[in-house]
């Protein structure tokens, strides 16, 4: 049995305790729609195809932005 590791990271300027170990898991943990989401990890935009392999570590900074359509 593996232990759940919690990490304290900064998400959109707010400190959050998470159990996700990758960006893809973080998106799932927060139940976000990935199709309109842009993620910046430690000041670098991460392409959606790289979310699964991008690890999250204690103290990381993540900015999540949703695009909203309209006229």
Protein Blocks (a to p, Z undefined) as FASTA:
>chain_A
ZZdddddddeehiacddfbfbfklmmmmnopafklcccdeehiacdfklmmmmccdehia
cddddddedZZ
